[in-house]
Amino acid sequence: MAIKIVTDSTSYIPSNLTKELDIAMVSLNVNFDDESYHEVDISNSVFYNKFVLQIRPILTVEDGKVAVLSKVRTQKKLLKKVSNKK
């Protein structure tokens, strides 16, 4: 019986080593609101920019000043949180 080593893309094994050791790599998906990427196809800078840019503050006014009431990461969570605030 043959044995095959399989890992996901978060193992960050260099491609030359996966080829040399015949390790199969399965890419995880990274999802942002309406976009989806294979983890192996998105750079760290694009990932972090999209991740940080998805933070949506929920603002309120306290004593005449704007203040952050909460922060959420997705539009769906934002709408849910805002609709629950009455």
DAKA-V62556 format. One record per pair of residues at least 24 apart in sequence whose ideal C-beta (glycine too) atoms are under 6 Angstrom apart, sorted by the first residue. I is the first residue (numbers start at 1). J is the second residue. Records with the same first field share a line. If there is no record, write none. Layout:
BEGIN
I: J / J
END
This chain:
BEGIN
9: 39 / 40
33: 74 / 75
END
